[in-house]
């Protein structure tokens, strides 16, 4: 054929090709088993690279979190948070209230001190159980940190975020989670896109806080971490959010938790602002008020930090911290951590003009404003309250301040500065409003969020300035609107003025039993109202009448006593003395607790007299009150009570000594070695409240070596209790179908527990006919139910005469009211309360 005429067979090429193909297939067959391993190594290297990238991003987020957390406190212009931090605590509720089927430890403190989530000031001096934020979260519960403005909610979140950022060892391995600390005002929930992608607002908020180079990596990282349950959301500012917006944020939070149920959440909330959170299973825990020991720790830390600051700023005034701290320690005014900070700052700065918290706040305002006119800042506060917003845009603030003239002052030296907040370029001229905003940011009066949002550093500051713009008729508007931190603080400061009587009357008109929220709200204003104000005396008389009411529950009586303490009236020692002499034992009980919280030397002999009271709970309360007194007589009486009192008095004394530490612990060790059988038993009960390892060793030794069975038994029970774990940290509410107590109750009724949904009728039956433990557990499941039948049964428990059930019923009513539900008595049941 023509095409093949020149064809020649090349033998060498043929055999070379044949050998090459044979070699190729031979190598392929030999290498085939190694290919998957090689691919897996490549994939592993890629995963490791992504993991390293993730670690780098996580470390970057933690470093940024630490930086921001250390600036989240009032004195941030002076110190980092850690320099003046006093370890914050949360008041643990009795476990039976929040953990169905869990018994509360049998302590005297649990027996005689009512749990007051919205009034923790009364229990500050007593041996109640406190939890750290990490301890509260360790079982997976969702926590709502509640407290009045300035109580330390933000500090608790910032301190926890700092610990997690440093990967400090925390209960439940919490340090392995990535903390996301943000303010509620930073969330963007205006549109509907978050409903399709609930994590999107969180991604935007985190990205806005992060450096530009890391922002593209954040969405993928957060989504992966959310799926794996490695995120802990620390949401600040929900307490500063208006009630009309809290429910919207709660709805978003519910969508996030439904999509990613493994996420942990802790949020700062107002005591009456839990709308929507109750249905999500949030457990409200109150920020513990400072006792004398906490205050001393703070004063010492402040002195050290101030001394360190003075070394870097020689122009600052020289101070003798010992004298100043003695003056601060002698103060008897009931103050929040924010107010103690203001007092210490003003005293060390030398610009305080009086001894009250209000005068310290005024000194802070003068110092922070500089040349900014107070009227200008008052306009900003009034604008926020009028618009019901916790924060405003820079432009809106600048326009508000545009017409305000700054008074002349000395020229500032020409120094190179960073780009001011809100400016677009360095050449753009700064308006007077922008300059005032820059001054307020620099002094810490205003706090910036993101690139454009600004808010007051505390609702206290917002209310203080907004009250200065109060006009005729504004009092009624303040009283008619729903409760809100900034609004409440505005009313508090406005009550000092001419409209105070009108404002108080408007709030008191809506007061009703059993919670008396209106009366107690007005009581928080009394400390700042001049003593000669007529309506102030009327409110005090109304409180005196209420605390003596025969059918008032113990918890409400204790709340009124706490309100008296907060009011700080000069006649309070005399009032408490008179209450301790009344016939009603419940009144004497709360009066004894009030005397201990007041720590007035004028009342010590009266407290000692109550140690012989005919009512056991009054005796126990008096013994606990002795522990609050830092006097030799009180200490001697306490030691005598431990060695010579009756069984309950001995246990109360042991609990107080365990709480005191130092010499108190030595007294317990001495009692454990005494010949007094009951004193040794009481010492064991006291040691059971000390978490230290040395106390555990003593208990184990006593459980084996003590000569008396009653002491060995008490020690063995204490050791067993430690091995079972701490009962106080709250736990997520299990499904009703899996609750052992409800299954047992249902079997007694001859019925089963439905596998799905809330068995409403069964729970209502348990609430009415079950044992005390069944009723307490049923309340935990029914707390969020808005049903008239439930209210009827709750009020029946409130009037049952059983203290534990009545207090649980009162707590349930408070919880329902805080979540926005009506708790008025139904018309056909005890109409006298409506």
Buried (B, 14 or more C-beta within 10 A) or exposed (E): EEEEEEEEEEEEEEEEEEEEEEEEEEEEEEEEEEEEEEEEEEEEEEEEEEEEEBEEBBEBBBEBBBEBBBBBBBBBBBBBBBBBBBEBBBBBBBBBBBBBBBEBBEBBBBBBBBBBBBBBBBBBBBBBBBBBBBBBBBBBBBBBBBBBBBBBBBBBBBBBBBBBBEEEEBBBEBBEBBBBBBBBBBBEBEEEEBEEEBBBBBBBBBBBBBEEEBBEBBBBBBBEBBBEBBBBBBBBBBBBBBBEBBBBBBBBBBBBBEEBEBBBBBBBBBBBBBBBBBBBBBBBBBBBBBBEBBBBBBBBBBBBBBEEBBEEEEEBEEBEBEEBBEEBEEBEBBBBBBBBBBBBBBBBBEBBEEBBBBBBBBBBBEBBBBEBBEEBBBBBBBBBBEEBBBBBEBEBBBEBBEEBEBEEEEEEEEEEEEEBBBBEEEEEEBBBBBBBBBBBBBBBBBBBBBEBBBBBBBBBBBBBBBBBBBEEEBBBBBBEBBBBBBBBBBBBBBBBBEBBBBBBBBBBEEBBBBBBBBBBBBBBBBBBBEEEBEBBEBBBEBBBEBBBBEEBBBBBBBBBBBBBBBBBBEEBBEBBBBBBEEEBBBBBBBBBBBBBBBBBEEBBEBBBEBBEBEBBBBBBBBBBBBBBBEEEEBBEBBBBBBBEBBEBBBBBBBBBBBBBEEEBBEBBBBBBEEEBEBBBBBBBBBBBBBEEEEBBEBBBEBBEEBEEEEBBBBBBBBBEBBEEEBBBBBBEBBBBBEBEBBEBBBEEEEEEBBEEEBBBEBBBBBBBEBEBBBBBBBBBBBBBBEEEBBBBBBBBBBBBEEBBBBBBBBBBBBBBBBBBBEBBBBEEBBEEBE
